[in-house]
Amino acid sequence: MSEKAAKLQVVKNKRSVVTAFTAAAGFMRGIAIKRYTPKVRRREFTLLEQATDSHRSRCQIFREKGAGNVPTIVLGGFVPDATETVEFQRALLRQHGSIYYVNYARTGFCQEMFSAQLTDLLEDLECKGQKPLIMAISFGCGLLTNFLKSANERLLESIRGLVLVSPVITTDDLIRPPEQKRDGIRILESTLKKIVAADPADDVDIAKQIERSRRCFQALFNAGAGNRTLGVRHLAIQKKINDVIEFTTARGGFERVTALRGFRFPYFSSSLFPGPVLALLAENEADILVPSSPTLKMFSEPSLFNRVFPDCRVKTVKSYIAGDGVAHASLIFHQEAYNSVLDNWYGKLLYPRLKLAV
């Protein structure tokens, strides 16, 4: 065998090993994370009866059992699914209770269906005597904010607290007003502008713009991977992310953006949630959120965010490595930076007496 052929064989062998380990990692996750169905789904079924095609927008709920009695409900961003978003936070969250993942449908999306399923899940946990934390990421924060606007007092009391990671609460967080001078157009901003402007009745144009968004999200993930050495778990997550990007239909992707376009920024005249809130902003948040972002402005001024979330703490998540700034919602690539903040906040919130004793 020639030297060149020998090198090619070594590369092939390495790829085979990596593929095998990646498959094994995915298999182990599949064992731990299982589909979950609340016992009572009154609101979900009511919507299904009212609209025959609403099944397209039903979220899939998964559960991973934990050791404690304080569960966490995870709401992901546009991509990846919630089950992949917190891959490197799972062990931390499981210390306090089970994790409930809300994965959005790939064939459609509807804020009303999302709210119905989340309400059913909260009531299901309340029947078990459990009061969960809700951890929302990026787009998921906008969904949650809209949900809280219409939630009654009893429902709000059933939630222990909120974690908002790189919150996106309005379309204006990602798209600048037309009159503002463009100081370098962002790839995500450009992509979303075209989707928002698409005719809902023009399936051809929607398909074209969603295909652009697929390339955009793949580019953003690849940029996050950068020159990093990706481990087996990273590769397993990468495959899952590519599956979401590839198999989310054009209509499904368009309806997620439509939901984003429907978000309305909260009024400062009344609070949305009275309980404890942790808002985590990445140090390089401005690479994704535009300079005029209302959400960035709100969370930079306590006099503003305390009107909406009276018991709120805002933390900037920074990297331990010089030149490797934390990007928007970078829970996968900057897990150490996020986990230290999360671990500290969970500990103080859930075990205040223990912390005081220590």
Sine and cosine of phi, psi and omega as CSV:
sin_phi,cos_phi,sin_psi,cos_psi,sin_omega,cos_omega
0.00,0.00,0.74,-0.67,0.00,-1.00
-0.94,0.33,0.28,-0.96,0.00,-1.00
-0.88,0.47,-0.63,0.77,0.00,-1.00
-0.91,0.43,-0.68,0.73,0.01,-1.00
-0.91,0.42,-0.60,0.80,0.01,-1.00
-0.90,0.43,-0.66,0.75,0.02,-1.00
-0.90,0.44,-0.66,0.75,0.03,-1.00
-0.88,0.47,-0.61,0.79,0.01,-1.00
-0.92,0.40,-0.62,0.78,0.04,-1.00
-0.89,0.46,-0.68,0.73,0.02,-1.00
-0.88,0.48,-0.70,0.72,0.01,-1.00
-0.89,0.46,-0.66,0.75,0.01,-1.00
-0.90,0.44,-0.66,0.75,0.02,-1.00
-0.89,0.45,-0.68,0.73,0.01,-1.00
-0.89,0.45,-0.62,0.78,0.01,-1.00
-0.90,0.43,-0.66,0.75,0.01,-1.00
-0.91,0.42,-0.72,0.69,0.01,-1.00
-0.87,0.49,-0.68,0.73,0.02,-1.00
-0.87,0.49,-0.68,0.74,-0.01,-1.00
-0.90,0.43,-0.70,0.71,0.01,-1.00
-0.92,0.39,-0.60,0.80,0.03,-1.00
-0.90,0.44,-0.69,0.72,0.04,-1.00
-0.88,0.47,-0.65,0.76,0.01,-1.00
-0.91,0.42,-0.66,0.75,0.02,-1.00
-0.89,0.46,-0.68,0.73,0.04,-1.00
-0.90,0.44,-0.60,0.80,0.01,-1.00
-0.91,0.42,-0.69,0.73,-0.01,-1.00
-0.91,0.42,-0.63,0.78,0.05,-1.00
-0.90,0.44,-0.62,0.78,0.00,-1.00
-0.90,0.44,-0.53,0.85,0.04,-1.00
-0.94,0.33,-0.66,0.76,-0.09,-1.00
-0.97,0.23,-0.62,0.79,-0.09,-1.00
-0.97,-0.23,0.90,-0.44,-0.10,-1.00
-0.83,-0.56,0.43,-0.90,0.05,-1.00
-0.85,0.53,0.60,-0.80,0.00,-1.00
-0.74,-0.67,0.68,-0.73,0.01,-1.00
-0.80,-0.59,0.90,-0.44,0.08,-1.00
-0.84,0.55,0.54,-0.84,-0.05,-1.00
-0.91,0.42,-0.61,0.79,0.01,-1.00
-0.89,-0.46,0.83,-0.56,-0.01,-1.00
-0.80,-0.60,0.78,0.63,-0.11,-0.99
-0.85,0.52,-0.73,0.68,-0.06,-1.00
-0.94,0.35,-0.65,0.76,0.03,-1.00
-0.87,0.48,-0.72,0.69,-0.03,-1.00
-0.93,0.38,-0.54,0.84,0.05,-1.00
-0.88,0.48,-0.69,0.73,0.03,-1.00
-0.91,0.41,-0.62,0.79,0.02,-1.00
-0.90,0.44,-0.57,0.82,0.03,-1.00
-0.96,0.29,-0.52,0.85,-0.04,-1.00
-0.98,0.22,-0.54,0.84,-0.04,-1.00
-0.71,-0.70,0.88,-0.48,-0.10,-0.99
-0.92,0.40,-0.45,0.89,-0.04,-1.00
-0.99,-0.11,0.12,0.99,-0.05,-1.00
-0.94,0.35,-0.22,0.98,0.05,-1.00
-0.89,0.46,-0.41,0.91,-0.01,-1.00
-0.89,0.46,-0.46,0.89,-0.13,-0.99
-0.98,-0.22,0.11,0.99,-0.02,-1.00
-0.93,0.37,0.76,-0.65,0.07,-1.00
-0.97,0.23,0.43,-0.90,0.13,-0.99
-0.98,-0.20,0.76,-0.65,-0.02,-1.00
-0.95,-0.32,0.74,-0.68,0.01,-1.00
-0.84,-0.54,0.41,-0.91,0.04,-1.00
-0.75,-0.67,0.63,-0.78,0.15,-0.99
-0.83,-0.56,0.88,-0.48,-0.11,-0.99
-0.93,0.38,0.65,-0.76,0.02,-1.00
-0.85,-0.53,-0.01,-1.00,-0.12,-0.99
-1.00,0.03,-0.51,0.86,-0.09,-1.00
-1.00,-0.06,-0.23,-0.97,-0.05,-1.00
-0.90,-0.43,0.23,0.97,0.02,-1.00
-0.89,-0.46,0.99,-0.10,-0.03,-1.00
-0.97,0.25,0.30,-0.95,0.09,-1.00
-0.85,-0.53,0.77,-0.64,0.10,-0.99
-0.99,-0.15,0.81,-0.59,-0.05,-1.00
-0.96,-0.29,0.80,-0.60,0.07,-1.00
-0.91,-0.42,0.89,-0.45,-0.07,-1.00
-0.99,0.16,-0.01,-1.00,0.08,-1.00
-1.00,-0.02,-0.43,-0.90,0.06,-1.00
-0.86,0.51,-0.79,0.62,0.13,-0.99
-0.55,-0.84,0.47,-0.88,-0.04,1.00
-0.99,0.14,-0.12,-0.99,0.10,-0.99
-0.88,0.48,0.35,-0.94,0.04,-1.00
-0.85,0.53,-0.57,0.82,-0.03,-1.00
-0.91,0.41,-0.36,0.93,0.03,-1.00
-0.98,-0.19,-0.48,0.88,-0.10,-0.99
-0.84,0.54,-0.67,0.75,-0.09,-1.00
-0.95,-0.30,0.54,0.84,0.01,-1.00
-0.79,0.61,-0.64,0.77,-0.08,-1.00
-1.00,-0.09,0.14,0.99,0.12,-0.99
-0.91,-0.40,-0.06,1.00,-0.09,-1.00
-0.84,0.54,-0.74,0.68,-0.05,-1.00
-0.88,0.47,-0.64,0.77,0.00,-1.00
-0.91,0.42,-0.73,0.68,-0.04,-1.00
-0.92,0.38,-0.59,0.81,-0.01,-1.00
-0.91,0.41,-0.37,0.93,0.03,-1.00
-0.89,0.46,-0.44,0.90,-0.11,-0.99
-0.97,-0.25,-0.32,0.95,0.00,-1.00
0.27,-0.96,-0.04,-1.00,0.00,-1.00
-0.93,0.36,0.40,-0.92,0.04,-1.00
-0.94,-0.34,0.77,-0.64,0.06,-1.00
-0.93,-0.38,0.86,-0.50,-0.05,-1.00
-0.97,-0.23,0.75,-0.66,0.07,-1.00
-0.95,-0.30,0.97,-0.26,0.03,-1.00
-0.99,-0.11,0.79,-0.61,-0.03,-1.00
-0.96,0.28,0.50,-0.87,0.02,-1.00
-0.90,0.44,0.52,-0.86,0.02,-1.00
-1.00,-0.04,-0.18,0.98,-0.05,-1.00
-0.97,-0.25,-0.04,1.00,-0.02,-1.00
0.04,-1.00,0.07,-1.00,0.09,-1.00
-0.40,-0.92,0.57,-0.82,0.00,-1.00
-0.46,-0.89,0.85,-0.53,0.01,-1.00
-0.86,0.52,-0.61,0.79,-0.03,-1.00
-0.90,0.43,-0.68,0.74,0.03,-1.00
-0.92,0.39,-0.68,0.74,0.05,-1.00
-0.84,0.54,-0.74,0.68,-0.03,-1.00
-0.90,0.43,-0.62,0.78,0.02,-1.00
-0.90,0.44,-0.70,0.71,-0.03,-1.00
-0.94,0.34,-0.61,0.80,0.03,-1.00
-0.92,0.40,-0.64,0.76,0.04,-1.00
-0.89,0.45,-0.70,0.72,0.04,-1.00
-0.86,0.51,-0.65,0.76,-0.01,-1.00
-0.92,0.39,-0.68,0.73,0.01,-1.00
-0.88,0.47,-0.66,0.75,0.02,-1.00
-0.93,0.36,-0.56,0.83,0.06,-1.00
-0.89,0.46,-0.70,0.71,0.01,-1.00
-0.93,0.35,-0.57,0.82,0.04,-1.00
-0.89,0.45,-0.61,0.79,0.05,-1.00
-0.90,0.44,-0.43,0.90,0.04,-1.00
-1.00,0.05,0.02,1.00,-0.03,-1.00
0.97,0.24,0.41,0.91,-0.04,-1.00
-0.92,-0.40,0.65,-0.76,-0.01,-1.00
-0.88,-0.48,0.98,-0.21,-0.16,-0.99
-0.99,0.12,0.34,-0.94,0.26,-0.96
-1.00,-0.06,0.53,-0.85,0.08,-1.00
-0.91,-0.41,0.83,-0.55,0.01,-1.00
-0.93,-0.36,0.92,-0.38,-0.04,-1.00
-0.92,-0.39,0.59,-0.80,-0.05,-1.00
-0.84,-0.54,0.80,-0.60,0.14,-0.99
0.79,0.61,-0.91,-0.42,0.02,-1.00
-0.81,0.59,-0.56,0.83,0.02,-1.00
-0.88,0.48,-0.47,0.88,0.04,-1.00
-0.93,0.38,-0.59,0.80,0.06,-1.00
-0.92,0.40,-0.67,0.74,0.06,-1.00
-0.87,0.50,-0.70,0.71,-0.03,-1.00
-0.91,0.42,-0.68,0.73,0.01,-1.00
-0.87,0.49,-0.71,0.71,0.05,-1.00
-0.88,0.47,-0.62,0.78,0.02,-1.00
-0.89,0.46,-0.70,0.71,-0.05,-1.00
-0.91,0.42,-0.50,0.87,-0.02,-1.00
-0.86,0.51,-0.59,0.81,-0.07,-1.00
-0.97,-0.24,0.04,1.00,-0.03,-1.00
-0.98,0.22,0.65,-0.76,0.04,-1.00
-0.99,0.15,0.14,-0.99,-0.09,-1.00
-0.87,0.49,-0.64,0.77,-0.03,-1.00
-0.90,0.44,-0.66,0.75,-0.01,-1.00
-0.91,0.41,-0.65,0.76,0.03,-1.00
-0.89,0.46,-0.59,0.81,0.00,-1.00
-0.94,0.35,-0.32,0.95,0.00,-1.00
-0.99,0.13,-0.07,1.00,-0.01,-1.00
-0.96,-0.27,0.80,-0.60,-0.04,-1.00
-0.97,0.26,-0.61,0.79,-0.03,-1.00
-0.03,-1.00,0.09,-1.00,-0.04,-1.00
-0.78,-0.62,0.57,-0.82,0.20,-0.98
-0.85,-0.52,0.86,-0.51,-0.02,-1.00
-0.93,-0.37,0.94,-0.35,-0.05,-1.00
-0.98,-0.21,0.87,-0.49,-0.02,-1.00
0.72,0.70,0.86,0.52,-0.13,-0.99
-0.89,0.45,0.70,-0.71,0.18,-0.98
-0.88,-0.47,0.93,-0.37,-0.14,-0.99
-0.94,-0.34,-0.26,0.97,-0.01,-1.00
-0.47,-0.88,0.39,-0.92,0.06,-1.00
-0.85,0.52,-0.50,0.87,-0.02,-1.00
-0.92,0.40,-0.21,0.98,0.09,-1.00
-0.96,0.29,-0.39,0.92,-0.11,-0.99
-0.90,-0.45,-0.32,0.95,-0.04,-1.00
-0.80,-0.61,0.82,-0.57,-0.01,-1.00
-0.98,0.22,0.45,-0.89,0.08,-1.00
-0.87,0.49,0.52,-0.86,-0.06,-1.00
-0.84,0.54,-0.53,0.85,-0.08,-1.00
-0.97,0.23,-0.20,0.98,-0.02,-1.00
-0.98,0.18,0.67,-0.74,0.02,-1.00
-0.93,0.36,0.69,-0.72,-0.02,-1.00
-0.99,0.11,0.90,-0.43,0.05,-1.00
-0.98,-0.20,0.82,0.58,-0.05,-1.00
0.99,-0.16,0.98,-0.20,-0.06,-1.00
-0.95,0.32,0.70,-0.72,0.04,-1.00
-0.99,0.13,0.55,-0.83,-0.03,-1.00
-0.89,0.45,-0.64,0.77,0.01,-1.00
-0.93,0.36,-0.65,0.76,0.02,-1.00
-0.87,0.49,-0.73,0.69,0.01,-1.00
-0.87,0.49,-0.68,0.73,-0.02,-1.00
-0.90,0.43,-0.73,0.69,-0.04,-1.00
-0.92,0.40,-0.60,0.80,0.01,-1.00
-0.86,0.51,-0.65,0.76,-0.02,-1.00
-0.94,0.33,-0.59,0.81,0.02,-1.00
-0.94,0.35,-0.69,0.72,0.01,-1.00
-0.87,0.50,-0.58,0.81,-0.03,-1.00
-0.99,0.14,-0.15,0.99,-0.05,-1.00
-0.93,0.37,0.54,-0.84,0.04,-1.00
-0.97,0.23,0.86,-0.50,-0.01,-1.00
-0.84,0.55,-0.40,0.92,-0.02,-1.00
-1.00,-0.01,-0.11,0.99,-0.05,-1.00
-0.99,-0.16,1.00,-0.02,-0.06,-1.00
-0.90,0.44,-0.53,0.85,-0.01,-1.00
-0.92,0.39,-0.72,0.70,0.00,-1.00
-0.92,0.40,-0.64,0.77,0.02,-1.00
-0.87,0.48,-0.71,0.70,0.00,-1.00
-0.87,0.49,-0.64,0.77,0.00,-1.00
-0.90,0.44,-0.71,0.70,-0.05,-1.00
-0.95,0.31,-0.58,0.81,0.03,-1.00
-0.93,0.36,-0.55,0.83,0.06,-1.00
-0.90,0.44,-0.61,0.79,0.09,-1.00
-0.88,0.48,-0.65,0.76,-0.03,-1.00
-0.92,0.38,-0.53,0.85,0.05,-1.00
-0.87,0.50,-0.74,0.67,0.01,-1.00
-0.90,0.44,-0.58,0.81,0.00,-1.00
-0.89,0.45,-0.76,0.65,-0.03,-1.00
-0.93,0.37,-0.57,0.82,0.08,-1.00
-0.90,0.43,-0.64,0.77,0.01,-1.00
-0.91,0.41,-0.63,0.78,0.01,-1.00
-0.91,0.41,-0.64,0.77,0.02,-1.00
-0.92,0.38,-0.68,0.73,0.00,-1.00
-0.90,0.44,-0.57,0.82,0.04,-1.00
-0.91,0.41,-0.61,0.79,0.04,-1.00
-0.92,0.39,-0.59,0.81,0.03,-1.00
-0.92,0.39,-0.61,0.79,0.09,-1.00
0.73,0.68,-0.74,-0.67,0.01,-1.00
-0.99,-0.11,0.37,0.93,-0.04,-1.00
-0.96,0.29,0.43,-0.90,0.17,-0.99
-1.00,0.01,0.93,-0.36,-0.07,-1.00
-1.00,0.10,0.80,-0.61,0.05,-1.00
-0.99,0.14,-0.01,-1.00,-0.03,-1.00
-0.87,0.49,-0.67,0.75,-0.01,-1.00
-0.91,0.41,-0.61,0.79,0.07,-1.00
-0.87,0.50,-0.69,0.72,-0.03,-1.00
-0.92,0.40,-0.60,0.80,0.04,-1.00
-0.90,0.43,-0.66,0.75,0.03,-1.00
-0.92,0.39,-0.63,0.78,0.01,-1.00
-0.86,0.52,-0.66,0.75,0.03,-1.00
-0.90,0.44,-0.68,0.74,0.01,-1.00
-0.89,0.45,-0.66,0.75,0.01,-1.00
-0.89,0.45,-0.69,0.72,0.02,-1.00
-0.89,0.46,-0.57,0.82,0.04,-1.00
-0.91,0.42,-0.68,0.73,0.02,-1.00
-0.89,0.46,-0.72,0.70,-0.01,-1.00
-0.89,0.46,-0.66,0.75,-0.07,-1.00
-0.97,0.25,-0.64,0.77,-0.18,-0.98
-0.98,-0.19,-0.02,1.00,0.17,-0.99
-0.96,0.27,0.84,-0.54,-0.09,-1.00
-0.93,0.37,0.29,-0.96,0.03,-1.00
-0.86,0.51,-0.67,0.74,0.01,-1.00
-0.91,0.41,-0.64,0.77,0.02,-1.00
-0.89,0.45,-0.70,0.71,0.03,-1.00
-0.91,0.42,-0.66,0.75,-0.01,-1.00
-0.89,0.45,-0.63,0.78,-0.02,-1.00
-0.95,0.31,-0.45,0.89,0.11,-0.99
-0.92,0.40,-0.68,0.73,0.03,-1.00
-0.92,0.39,-0.59,0.81,0.05,-1.00
-0.88,0.48,-0.64,0.77,0.05,-1.00
-0.89,0.46,-0.67,0.74,0.04,-1.00
-0.87,0.50,-0.69,0.73,-0.01,-1.00
-0.90,0.43,-0.44,0.90,-0.01,-1.00
-0.99,0.10,-0.15,0.99,0.02,-1.00
-0.90,0.44,0.67,-0.74,0.07,-1.00
-0.88,-0.48,0.75,-0.66,-0.05,-1.00
-0.89,0.45,0.64,-0.77,-0.06,-1.00
-0.92,0.39,0.52,-0.85,0.07,-1.00
-0.97,0.24,0.55,-0.84,0.02,-1.00
-1.00,0.07,0.04,1.00,-0.05,-1.00
-0.99,0.11,-0.26,0.96,-0.02,-1.00
-0.50,-0.86,0.42,-0.91,-0.03,-1.00
-0.99,0.12,0.47,-0.88,0.05,-1.00
-1.00,-0.04,-0.57,0.82,-0.07,-1.00
-0.49,-0.87,0.81,-0.58,-0.09,-1.00
-0.99,0.11,-0.26,0.97,-0.08,-1.00
-0.99,0.15,-0.04,-1.00,-0.03,-1.00
-0.92,0.40,0.67,-0.74,-0.01,-1.00
-0.73,-0.68,0.71,-0.70,0.13,-0.99
-0.89,-0.45,0.88,-0.48,0.05,-1.00
-0.96,-0.27,0.83,-0.55,-0.02,-1.00
-0.93,-0.36,0.90,-0.43,0.03,-1.00
-0.95,-0.31,0.77,-0.64,0.03,-1.00
-0.95,0.33,0.51,-0.86,-0.01,-1.00
-0.90,0.43,-0.44,0.90,0.04,-1.00
-0.96,-0.29,0.54,0.84,-0.03,-1.00
-0.83,0.56,-0.58,0.81,-0.07,-1.00
-0.93,0.38,-0.15,0.99,0.09,-1.00
-0.95,0.32,-0.39,0.92,0.01,-1.00
-0.93,-0.38,-0.77,0.64,0.03,-1.00
-0.98,0.20,0.67,-0.74,-0.08,-1.00
-0.97,0.25,0.36,-0.93,-0.04,-1.00
-0.84,0.54,-0.51,0.86,-0.03,-1.00
-1.00,0.03,0.17,0.99,-0.05,-1.00
-0.80,0.60,0.87,-0.49,0.06,-1.00
-0.89,0.46,-0.54,0.84,-0.02,-1.00
-0.94,0.35,-0.67,0.74,0.05,-1.00
-0.88,0.47,-0.66,0.75,0.01,-1.00
-0.90,0.44,-0.71,0.71,-0.05,-1.00
-0.87,0.49,-0.74,0.67,-0.08,-1.00
-0.98,0.20,-0.02,1.00,0.09,-1.00
-1.00,-0.06,-0.17,0.99,-0.05,-1.00
-0.78,-0.62,0.94,-0.33,0.00,-1.00
-0.81,0.59,-0.55,0.83,-0.01,-1.00
-0.90,0.44,-0.34,0.94,0.03,-1.00
-1.00,-0.08,-0.81,0.58,-0.10,-1.00
-0.93,0.36,-0.39,0.92,0.04,-1.00
-0.96,0.29,-0.30,0.95,0.10,-1.00
-0.96,0.27,-0.55,0.83,-0.03,-1.00
-1.00,0.02,-0.67,0.74,0.03,-1.00
-0.79,-0.61,1.00,-0.02,-0.11,-0.99
-0.85,0.53,-0.51,0.86,-0.02,-1.00
-0.92,-0.39,0.91,0.40,-0.12,-0.99
-0.87,-0.49,0.66,-0.75,0.15,-0.99
-0.88,-0.47,0.70,-0.71,0.00,-1.00
-0.91,-0.41,0.80,-0.61,0.01,-1.00
-0.83,-0.56,0.68,-0.74,0.14,-0.99
-1.00,-0.05,0.84,-0.55,-0.04,-1.00
-1.00,0.02,0.87,-0.50,-0.06,-1.00
-0.88,-0.48,0.52,-0.86,-0.02,-1.00
-0.98,0.21,0.47,-0.88,0.08,-1.00
-1.00,0.09,-0.17,0.99,-0.10,-1.00
-0.93,-0.36,0.82,-0.57,0.01,-1.00
-0.88,0.48,0.70,-0.71,0.01,-1.00
0.99,0.15,0.04,1.00,-0.01,-1.00
-0.84,-0.54,0.88,0.48,-0.06,-1.00
-0.88,0.48,0.55,-0.84,-0.01,-1.00
-0.95,0.31,0.82,-0.57,-0.01,-1.00
-1.00,-0.01,0.15,-0.99,0.01,-1.00
-0.78,0.63,0.85,-0.52,0.09,-1.00
0.79,0.61,0.59,0.80,-0.08,-1.00
-0.99,0.11,0.82,0.57,-0.01,-1.00
-0.92,0.38,-0.42,0.91,-0.05,-1.00
-0.99,0.14,-0.67,0.75,-0.10,-1.00
-0.99,-0.11,-0.29,0.96,0.01,-1.00
-0.81,-0.59,0.70,0.71,-0.10,-1.00
-0.88,0.48,-0.58,0.81,-0.03,-1.00
-0.88,0.47,-0.67,0.74,-0.02,-1.00
-0.91,0.42,-0.67,0.74,0.00,-1.00
-0.95,0.31,-0.68,0.73,-0.14,-0.99
-0.91,0.42,-0.57,0.82,0.01,-1.00
-0.90,0.43,-0.64,0.77,0.01,-1.00
-0.94,0.34,-0.70,0.71,-0.01,-1.00
-0.89,0.45,-0.70,0.71,-0.03,-1.00
-0.87,0.49,-0.68,0.74,0.00,-1.00
-0.91,0.42,-0.69,0.72,-0.04,-1.00
-0.93,0.36,-0.70,0.72,0.04,-1.00
-0.86,0.52,-0.70,0.71,-0.03,-1.00
-0.88,0.47,-0.73,0.69,-0.01,-1.00
-0.92,0.39,-0.60,0.80,-0.04,-1.00
-0.95,0.30,-0.69,0.72,-0.13,-0.99
-1.00,-0.01,-0.45,0.89,-0.06,-1.00
-0.74,-0.67,0.85,0.53,-0.08,-1.00
-0.88,0.47,-0.60,0.80,-0.03,-1.00
-0.94,0.35,-0.61,0.79,0.01,-1.00
-0.91,0.41,-0.68,0.73,0.01,-1.00
-0.89,0.46,-0.63,0.77,-0.01,-1.00
-0.91,0.42,-0.65,0.76,0.00,-1.00
-0.91,0.42,-0.65,0.76,0.00,-1.00
-0.92,0.39,0.00,0.00,0.00,0.00
